[in-house]
Amino acid sequence: MEKKIYRIEKDAAVPFRNQVDFCVGTGRMGLALQKEYQDQLELVQREIGFQHIRGHGLFCDDMAIYQQYTAADGTVKAEYNFTYLDLVMDSYRRLGLKPFLELGFMPEKLASGTQTVFYWKGNVTPPREYRAWCALVQATLRHLMERYGADEVVTWPVEVWNEPNLPGFWKDADMQEYFRLFEHTFAAVKEVDRRFRVGGPAVCGGSDELWIRSFLEFCSSRKIPVDFVTRHHYTTEVPERVGHYGYVKLMKPQDGFDNLQTTRDIIDSFEEYRGLEIHITEFNTSYIPNAPIHDTNQNAAFLAHQLSRLGDYGDSYSYWTFGDIFEEFGVPFTPFHGGFGLVANGCIPKPTFWTFSFFKELQGTCVHRSEDAVIVRTKDGSYRGVAWAESLERCGRDLELSFELPVSGEACCVLTKTVDEETCNPLAVWHGMGEPSSFSQRQKKILREAAVPAVQAKRQQARDGVLTVALQVREHGVVYFEVSAVELTPDRGYVYQRVMGR
């Protein structure tokens, strides 16, 4: 077992930008009309609580916004149907979420071609008429402003398209045509209200450096005051396809962080855009929705390390996705199928769910940040921390971590919540059940019981103003801990040691 000792100084202050709750991803917007989708989102909001939600498909035909009719004079005219949009947006607002509006894909009746992506056939061709596209964007924004208030809706970030650097998401990955789309859309949104914040190009890895530099060169040449830059961040190699699944190998974390740094460097090389916000509007380990790693404790530990560092490179970072109601490759065959979500179908939290829940608690002054832990001190002098044992491949790497914390009192409560392969592993329980493709109500109940952290609390004495917190973190484990002053206040006649037979 690898052992490490960290001593935290009394006035320590370490840089740590925690934006874990700024945004979370979702499957296409039309899926929000399903009950299971809403149940999973309500669970995520109750236990974690994100501020924004971003997904594809705002203008896809299942949302039915863009319509056409033939007028009496024989001309074809556009009209808009916001029935489903209202239902979806009302559900988001009810749960305290603001949309991070991704504008796409192309309505079939407005599209210049027939190329589509995914099982649900999102059209990825440019608009046949840019004037009609801009009218659609403006009508949608104005409707939202009328329904939810202009001062509210202008706080919803607007992102133009998704991954246009991939030919699967934008016809031929035509850079100049995307720049044309961005320029027209940017102007159309600002015409509705200058307060809207608009960004792009929402690229993924591979050609991200070329695209981001070329995007800013274009914006600079056209005097476009872009409000922020968006990109995606995935950290696995090309998957090995076996049956319905894709098995992946994790990248070295530093390689991914170095790649993110290139975006900051490129932006800051433009005088007029120096310091511009970066929003990582998608991130996860694998970029496919059928990668079994997503359901594992390994994923939870790897993502803990990511969450400890992503704020160094982005003003926000949005996990892709909150739940497993998701159909890019079709409807999944089993509840545990390697979906992107923090929650498996059946409202079963995966281990990574708790990584996000734990990091949401890290509010305060950071006093320690290393490759295996983050600790913050709160205003009342207590501590909250997350520790993890990350490994790219199974190697038996368990950690024994000791943190020497300065405290003001003698007696403290040390609370821990542990998520590892022995304490919180619904995937293993599902496997033990025979990997059923559908659950009985009893099986679902058992799996939910297997999907919660192990909680412990103990009273511990400080010595000379220092409290030592010792944690055993198993490989692929994540442990949350709190340290706070405590005073024993037993009821008259109650003796805990006697109750326990000691």
C-alpha positions in Angstrom: 0.0 0.0 0.0 1.3 3.4 -1.0 1.5 5.8 2.0 1.5 9.6 1.9 1.5 12.2 4.6 0.4 15.8 4.0 0.8 18.6 6.6 -1.5 21.6 6.0 -0.3 24.9 7.3 -2.5 27.2 9.3 -2.8 30.0 6.8 -2.6 27.8 3.7 -4.4 29.1 0.5 -4.1 27.0 -2.7 -5.5 27.9 -6.1 -8.6 25.8 -6.9 -11.4 26.9 -9.1 -14.4 24.7 -8.4 -17.1 25.0 -11.1 -18.4 21.4 -10.7 -22.1 22.5 -10.7 -22.1 25.1 -13.5 -23.5 22.9 -16.2 -24.4 19.3 -17.0 -25.1 17.7 -20.4 -28.2 15.9 -21.6 -29.4 13.8 -24.5 -31.4 15.5 -27.2 -33.9 17.9 -25.9 -36.9 15.9 -27.0 -36.1 13.2 -24.5 -37.1 15.5 -21.7 -40.7 14.6 -22.5 -40.1 11.2 -21.0 -40.9 10.4 -17.3 -37.7 8.4 -16.6 -35.7 11.3 -18.0 -37.4 13.7 -15.6 -37.0 11.3 -12.7 -33.3 11.0 -13.2 -32.9 14.7 -13.6 -34.8 15.4 -10.4 -32.6 13.0 -8.6 -29.5 14.7 -9.9 -30.8 18.1 -9.0 -31.8 17.0 -5.5 -28.5 15.4 -4.7 -26.0 17.6 -6.6 -27.8 20.6 -8.1 -26.5 22.0 -11.4 -27.1 25.6 -12.6 -27.3 25.0 -16.4 -28.1 22.1 -18.7 -26.9 21.7 -22.3 -27.9 19.2 -25.0 -28.4 18.7 -28.7 -31.6 18.8 -30.8 -33.3 22.1 -30.0 -34.3 22.5 -33.6 -34.6 18.8 -34.6 -37.9 17.8 -36.0 -39.1 15.9 -32.9 -39.3 19.2 -31.1 -41.5 20.4 -34.0 -40.5 24.1 -33.7 -39.9 24.9 -37.4 -43.0 24.4 -39.6 -44.0 25.5 -43.1 -47.4 26.1 -44.8 -48.5 27.2 -48.2 -50.3 30.6 -48.2 -53.3 31.5 -50.4 -51.1 33.1 -53.0 -49.1 29.8 -53.3 -46.0 31.0 -51.4 -44.4 28.8 -48.8 -44.1 30.5 -45.4 -42.5 29.6 -42.1 -44.4 29.3 -38.8 -43.2 28.2 -35.4 -44.6 25.7 -32.9 -43.3 26.1 -29.4 -45.6 23.5 -27.6 -42.9 21.0 -26.8 -40.3 23.7 -26.2 -42.5 25.1 -23.5 -42.9 21.7 -21.8 -39.2 21.1 -21.8 -38.2 24.5 -20.6 -40.9 24.6 -17.9 -39.5 21.3 -16.6 -35.9 22.7 -16.5 -37.0 25.8 -14.7 -39.0 23.8 -12.2 -35.8 22.1 -11.2 -33.8 25.3 -11.0 -31.9 24.9 -14.3 -31.0 27.5 -16.9 -30.4 26.2 -20.4 -27.0 26.5 -22.0 -28.6 26.9 -25.5 -26.9 24.9 -28.2 -28.3 26.0 -31.5 -28.8 22.9 -33.7 -29.4 20.7 -35.5 -31.1 21.8 -38.8 -34.9 21.3 -39.3 -35.4 19.0 -42.3 -37.6 21.6 -44.1 -34.9 24.2 -43.7 -31.9 22.0 -44.5 -29.8 22.2 -47.6 -29.1 18.5 -47.6 -30.1 15.1 -46.2 -27.1 14.1 -44.2 -28.0 13.1 -40.6 -26.3 11.9 -37.5 -27.3 9.4 -34.8 -30.2 7.0 -34.4 -32.6 9.9 -34.2 -31.3 11.5 -37.5 -30.3 15.0 -36.6 -29.7 16.9 -39.8 -26.2 18.3 -40.0 -26.3 20.3 -43.2 -26.2 24.1 -43.5 -29.5 26.0 -43.9 -30.9 26.3 -47.3 -31.5 30.0 -46.6 -29.6 31.8 -43.9 -32.3 34.4 -43.6 -34.8 31.7 -42.6 -32.3 30.2 -40.2 -31.8 33.5 -38.5 -35.5 34.1 -38.3 -36.0 30.8 -36.6 -33.3 31.6 -34.0 -34.7 35.0 -33.4 -38.3 33.8 -33.1 -37.3 31.1 -30.6 -35.3 33.6 -28.4 -38.1 36.1 -28.5 -40.6 33.5 -27.5 -38.5 32.4 -24.6 -38.0 36.0 -23.5 -41.8 36.6 -23.6 -42.4 33.4 -21.6 -39.6 33.6 -19.0 -38.7 37.3 -19.0 -36.0 39.1 -21.0 -33.8 39.7 -18.1 -33.7 36.0 -17.3 -33.3 34.6 -20.8 -30.4 36.8 -21.7 -28.4 35.1 -18.9 -28.7 31.8 -20.8 -25.4 31.3 -22.8 -25.8 30.6 -26.5 -23.5 28.2 -28.4 -23.6 27.9 -32.2 -23.8 24.2 -33.3 -21.9 21.2 -32.0 -18.5 19.8 -33.1 -18.4 21.2 -36.6 -14.8 20.0 -37.0 -16.2 16.5 -37.4 -17.8 15.6 -40.8 -20.4 13.5 -38.9 -21.7 16.7 -37.1 -21.3 19.3 -39.9 -21.3 18.4 -43.6 -17.8 17.8 -44.8 -16.5 19.6 -41.6 -16.6 22.7 -43.8 -14.8 25.3 -41.8 -15.7 28.3 -43.9 -19.3 27.3 -44.0 -19.4 27.0 -40.2 -17.8 30.4 -39.9 -20.6 31.7 -42.2 -23.2 30.1 -39.9 -21.5 31.6 -36.8 -21.3 35.1 -38.2 -25.0 35.1 -39.3 -26.2 33.5 -36.1 -24.1 35.8 -33.8 -25.6 38.9 -35.6 -29.1 37.5 -35.4 -28.9 36.8 -31.6 -27.3 40.2 -30.8 -30.1 41.9 -32.9 -32.6 40.4 -30.5 -30.8 41.6 -27.4 -27.1 42.8 -27.1 -27.0 41.2 -23.7 -27.0 37.7 -25.0 -23.6 36.0 -24.7 -22.7 33.9 -27.8 -19.8 31.6 -28.4 -18.4 28.6 -30.3 -17.0 26.7 -32.1 -17.8 23.7 -29.8 -15.0 21.5 -31.3 -13.8 18.2 -30.0 -10.2 16.9 -30.0 -8.1 16.0 -33.0 -8.3 19.3 -35.0 -9.2 21.5 -32.0 -6.0 23.7 -32.2 -6.4 24.4 -35.9 -10.1 25.1 -35.6 -9.9 27.4 -32.5 -7.1 29.4 -34.0 -8.8 29.7 -37.4 -12.1 30.6 -35.7 -10.5 33.5 -33.8 -8.7 34.6 -36.9 -12.0 34.7 -38.7 -13.8 36.6 -35.8 -10.9 39.0 -35.6 -10.9 39.7 -39.3 -14.7 40.3 -39.3 -14.6 42.3 -36.0 -16.9 39.8 -34.3 -16.7 40.4 -30.5 -17.3 36.7 -29.6 -18.2 36.3 -25.9 -16.6 33.0 -25.2 -14.9 30.0 -26.7 -16.3 26.4 -26.3 -14.6 23.1 -26.8 -15.0 19.4 -25.6 -12.7 17.2 -23.6 -12.5 13.4 -23.7 -9.7 11.3 -22.3 -9.7 7.9 -23.9 -8.1 6.3 -27.0 -10.1 4.9 -29.9 -12.5 2.2 -28.6 -12.3 -1.5 -29.4 -15.7 -2.5 -30.7 -17.1 -5.8 -29.3 -20.8 -6.5 -29.9 -22.9 -3.6 -28.5 -19.9 -2.1 -26.6 -16.8 -0.1 -27.0 -13.9 -0.9 -24.7 -11.5 2.0 -24.1 -8.1 2.8 -22.7 -7.7 5.8 -20.6 -5.2 8.5 -21.6 -2.6 10.0 -19.2 -4.4 12.9 -17.4 -1.6 15.3 -18.0 -1.8 14.8 -21.8 -5.4 16.0 -21.7 -4.6 18.9 -19.4 -1.8 19.9 -21.8 -4.2 19.9 -24.7 -6.6 22.1 -22.8 -3.8 24.5 -22.1 -3.3 25.0 -25.9 -6.8 26.6 -26.1 -5.9 29.1 -23.4 -2.6 29.9 -25.2 -4.3 30.3 -28.6 -6.9 32.7 -27.2 -4.4 34.7 -25.3 -2.3 35.1 -28.5 -5.0 37.4 -29.8 -4.9 40.8 -28.1 -8.6 41.5 -28.5 -9.6 38.1 -27.1 -6.9 37.7 -24.3 -8.5 36.3 -21.2 -11.7 35.3 -23.0 -13.8 32.8 -21.2 -13.5 29.1 -22.1 -16.4 26.8 -21.5 -15.8 23.0 -21.8 -19.3 22.2 -22.9 -18.7 18.4 -22.9 -16.3 16.2 -21.0 -16.1 12.6 -19.8 -13.7 9.7 -20.1 -15.0 8.1 -23.3 -16.8 9.9 -26.1 -19.1 7.0 -27.0 -22.4 6.2 -25.2 -21.7 2.4 -24.9 -18.3 2.4 -23.1 -18.6 0.1 -20.0 -16.0 2.2 -18.2 -18.7 4.9 -17.6 -20.5 2.6 -15.1 -17.4 1.8 -13.0 -15.7 3.0 -9.9 -12.6 3.5 -12.1 -14.5 6.2 -13.9 -15.4 7.9 -10.6 -11.8 8.0 -9.4 -10.4 9.2 -12.7 -13.1 12.0 -12.9 -12.2 13.1 -9.3 -8.7 14.0 -10.6 -10.3 15.7 -13.6 -12.6 17.8 -11.4 -9.6 18.9 -9.3 -7.9 20.4 -12.3 -10.5 21.4 -15.0 -11.0 24.8 -13.4 -7.4 25.6 -14.2 -8.3 25.5 -17.9 -12.0 26.4 -18.2 -14.4 28.9 -16.7 -16.9 26.0 -16.7 -17.0 22.3 -17.6 -20.1 20.3 -18.3 -20.2 16.5 -17.7 -21.7 14.6 -20.6 -24.4 13.6 -19.4 -26.6 13.6 -16.3 -28.6 10.4 -17.2 -28.8 7.4 -19.4 -32.0 8.2 -21.3 -29.9 8.7 -24.4 -30.2 7.4 -27.9 -27.3 8.4 -30.1 -26.6 4.7 -31.0 -30.2 3.6 -30.5 -32.1 2.5 -27.4 -29.8 0.6 -25.1 -30.4 -3.1 -24.5 -29.6 -3.2 -20.7 -29.7 -0.7 -17.8 -25.9 -1.0 -17.4 -24.7 -0.4 -20.9 -21.8 2.0 -20.5 -24.0 5.1 -21.0 -22.7 8.6 -20.4 -25.0 9.3 -17.5 -24.3 9.9 -13.8 -27.5 7.8 -13.3 -28.4 4.5 -14.8 -31.9 3.7 -16.0 -34.0 2.8 -13.0 -32.7 5.9 -11.2 -29.6 4.1 -9.9 -26.7 6.4 -9.2 -23.4 5.3 -10.6 -20.2 5.8 -8.7 -19.3 8.9 -10.7 -22.6 10.5 -9.4 -21.0 10.6 -6.0 -17.8 12.2 -7.2 -19.8 15.1 -8.4 -21.9 15.2 -5.2 -18.7 15.2 -3.1 -17.0 18.0 -5.1 -20.2 20.1 -4.8 -19.4 20.2 -1.1 -15.9 21.7 -1.6 -16.9 25.3 -1.0 -14.4 27.5 0.8 -10.7 28.3 0.8 -8.6 25.5 -0.7 -5.8 24.5 1.7 -4.5 21.5 -0.1 -4.5 20.2 -3.7 -2.5 17.2 -4.9 -2.7 14.4 -7.4 -4.9 12.4 -5.0 -6.8 14.9 -2.8 -8.4 18.4 -2.5 -9.3 20.0 0.9 -11.1 23.2 1.6 -11.6 25.2 4.8 -15.0 26.6 5.3 -15.9 29.9 7.0 -16.6 28.2 10.3 -13.1 26.6 10.4 -14.2 23.1 9.5 -12.6 21.1 6.6 -14.1 19.3 3.7 -12.1 17.1 1.4 -12.1 14.5 -1.4 -9.4 11.9 -1.9 -9.2 9.3 -4.6 -7.0 6.4 -5.8 -6.8 6.8 -9.6 -5.3 4.2 -11.9 -5.4 3.9 -15.7 -5.3 0.2 -15.5 -5.9 -2.2 -12.6 -2.7 -2.5 -10.7 -3.7 -3.0 -7.1 -2.8 0.6 -6.1 -4.3 1.3 -2.7 -3.5 4.5 -0.9 -3.0 5.3 2.8 -3.3 9.1 3.1 -2.7 11.1 6.3 -3.6 14.8 6.5 -2.4 16.8 9.5 -4.9 19.7 9.9 -4.6 22.7 12.2 -7.7 22.9 14.4 -8.8 25.3 17.1 -10.5 22.8 19.4 -9.5 19.4 20.9 -12.4 17.2 20.0 -13.4 16.8 16.4 -15.9 14.8 14.4 -14.4 13.1 11.4 -17.1 12.1 8.9 -16.3 10.0 5.8 -18.3 8.8 2.8 -16.7 6.0 0.9 -17.4 5.0 -2.7 -15.3 2.1 -4.0 -15.7 -1.3 -5.5 -16.5 -2.9 -2.1 -18.8 -0.3 -0.6 -20.7 1.3 -3.5 -20.7 -0.7 -6.7 -24.2 -1.3 -8.2 -22.5 -2.6 -11.4 -21.0 -5.6 -9.4 -24.4 -6.3 -7.8 -26.1 -6.3 -11.2 -23.4 -8.7 -12.5 -24.0 -10.9 -9.5 -27.7 -10.9 -10.3 -27.0 -12.4 -13.7 -26.9 -9.1 -15.6 -30.7 -8.9 -16.2 -31.8 -6.7 -19.1 -34.8 -5.5 -17.2 -35.4 -5.2 -13.5 -38.1 -6.3 -11.2 -39.1 -3.7 -8.7 -37.3 -5.8 -6.0 -34.1 -5.9 -8.1 -34.3 -2.2 -8.7 -34.7 -1.5 -5.0 -31.6 -3.7 -4.2 -29.5 -2.0 -6.8 -30.4 1.4 -5.4 -29.4 0.2 -2.0 -26.1 -0.9 -3.4 -25.5 2.5 -5.0 -25.0 4.7 -1.9 -21.7 5.5 -0.1 -20.6 3.9 3.1 -20.9 6.5 5.9 -18.9 6.6 9.1 -18.4 9.2 11.8 -16.0 9.2 14.8 -14.8 11.5 17.5 -11.1 12.2 17.5 -8.8 14.2 19.7 -6.4 16.8 18.4 -2.8 17.0 19.7 -1.1 20.4 20.1 -3.7 22.0 17.7 -3.3 19.4 15.0 -5.7 16.7 14.0 -4.5 13.8 11.9 -7.0 12.3 9.5 -6.0 8.9 8.2 -7.8 7.5 5.1 -7.6 4.2 3.5 -8.5 4.7 -0.2 -8.8 1.5 -2.2 -7.9 1.4 -5.9 -10.6 3.2 -8.0 -12.0 4.5 -4.7 -13.2 8.0 -3.8 -13.6 9.2 -0.2 -15.3 12.4 1.0 -14.4 13.6 4.5 -15.4 16.4 6.9 -13.6 17.6 10.0 -15.5 19.8 12.4 -15.4 20.7 16.1 -17.8 18.6 18.2 -18.9 18.6 21.8 -20.4 15.4 23.3 -23.9 16.3 24.8 -25.3 13.0 26.1 -28.8 12.7 27.6 -28.9 12.1 31.3 -28.0 8.5 32.0 -27.0 7.6 28.5 -23.5 6.0 28.3 -22.5 5.0 24.7 -19.7 2.8 25.9 -22.0 0.8 28.1 -24.6 0.5 25.3 -21.9 -1.0 23.2 -20.8 -3.4 25.9 -17.4 -1.8 26.3 
